[in-house]
Amino acid sequence: MADEFELATAGPGERTPLSALPPRDWPAAAAELESDGVVMLKGALTPDAFAKVEAAVEWSLAHPTPTAVRFYPGEPATFFEDRGRRHAALVREIGLDSILSALWGVGPVWYLGEQLFLKEGGAARRTPWHQDTSYLRMIGSQLVACWISLDALPKAHCLEFVRGSHRGELHNGSAFAAHDDTAPLYRHSRLPRLPDIEADRDAYDILSWDLEPGDVIVFHLGTLHGGAGTSPGLRRRTISLRFLGPDVVFDGRPRDEIGAQEGNDAALAGVYAGLSHGDPFPTAHLTAL
Ligand SMILES: O=C(O)CCC(=O)C(=O)O
């Protein structure tokens, strides 16, 4: 199953070197990612690469995994989410591994998997503010998502980021509860509850952009991010492809003092098994690019 998409549509995943990608000031982009926790790479995908991402997302939407969910099921607009590790070949073909090596200055790059979001059928609500590191047990600077929207998005509907928040504290996750975006995921946790950023937006340095097909946002998984609600008539398909590099180690701090540690990503329990705080991840459990 893991290779189904690769076999069906993408071939073996031939690598795209940095020299074949649109040129960029990579040191400047790397500095922005390090200081802000996020960088928007304008036109990072060639039209051919973008078409491949679109085909991959459409394939995934047509072949949901057993973990696919519809958030806020009582609401008329669809807010669909799914995750998997079915697009390593795509990553190589469109050059995301080359981009990350350029941003980090080192290899190797490992693929953690993809998460898909589909919002359609009316005004779908904002994605609650959160840090992805609340749902993972990983620490390090080389821990990022490449977030790609297949649909042109005005800034008001783009994912938003709190500048520099990847250097701040780790919060409890959002439970994605309909009544309260900050409702904690872990019920018995020492992690502080998420701040209500929406209630006090002026107190935060919030970044977002007008996006066109081909743009890629790279963000550190500790960066507070949220937003990207839709208005009627706007269909928004996005994919977040997640990666780690060699400086990432196991985060042994408990997420919940009593309950399960993995939040909504039980698939990672096997990756964490037997590790102590600060241990590197055994490469056998990771997808090398
Ligand atoms: O696209 C979205 O609405 C959410 C994206 C997100 O939270 C993520 O990629 O971690």
The ligand as an SDF file (V2000), in Angstrom:
LIG
                    3D

 10  9  0  0  0  0  0  0  0  0999 V2000
   -3.7710   23.6430    5.9580 O   0  0  0  0  0  0  0  0  0  0  0  0
   -4.2490   23.7560    7.0820 C   0  0  0  0  0  0  0  0  0  0  0  0
   -5.3660   24.2240    7.2880 O   0  0  0  0  0  0  0  0  0  0  0  0
   -3.4990   23.3380    8.2900 C   0  0  0  0  0  0  0  0  0  0  0  0
   -2.0550   23.0730    8.0570 C   0  0  0  0  0  0  0  0  0  0  0  0
   -1.3670   22.6390    9.2920 C   0  0  0  0  0  0  0  0  0  0  0  0
   -1.7890   22.8420   10.3900 O   0  0  0  0  0  0  0  0  0  0  0  0
   -0.0990   21.9470    9.1480 C   0  0  0  0  0  0  0  0  0  0  0  0
    0.3550   21.7440    8.0310 O   0  0  0  0  0  0  0  0  0  0  0  0
    0.4910   21.5840   10.1880 O   0  0  0  0  0  0  0  0  0  0  0  0
  1  2  2  0
  2  3  1  0
  2  4  1  0
  4  5  1  0
  5  6  1  0
  6  7  2  0
  6  8  1  0
  8  9  2  0
  8 10  1  0
M  END
$$$$
